[in-house]
Amino acid sequence: MRVVSFAIAAAMSAVSLAPFSQDATQGYKVAMDKMMTDMHMQGTGDPDKDFALMMMPHHQGAIDMVNDLFKAYGAAQDDTIYKFASDVFADQSIEIDVMNKMLETVPDQSGRGPQPFNN
């Protein structure tokens, strides 16, 4: 356990975090609040569609947080953070597109039709 803890501590100390940015932190909070609000939905009655409809705001919240990070002066200067955030942006964007396509093709069990997420 000590070896794992030491490895984690060493990795964290190697990452040079950007100067504290109140604007970015506030942006993260706004993104999280929006994500939580958008995830609360009545539901269609179709568990497959509801899964996608509730996951998309979660993914969009991650994208919004990356955008806030990249807008913050002095942030994402460390290659590890920058690469991770860039991957999050790309991966989550692709997954939202996949879920929208799924909503267009999955047979509708709710009677309400496809409801793509547009943010």
VENKA-V925757 format. One record per run of one state. SS is the DSSP state (h for helix, s for strand, l for the rest). FROM is the first residue (numbers start at 1). LEN is the number of residues. Records with the same first field share a line. If there is no record, write none. Layout:
# VENKA-V925757
SS=FROM-LEN ; FROM-LEN
This chain:
# VENKA-V925757
l=1-1 ; 15-7 ; 40-7 ; 72-7 ; 106-14
h=2-13 ; 22-18 ; 47-25 ; 79-27
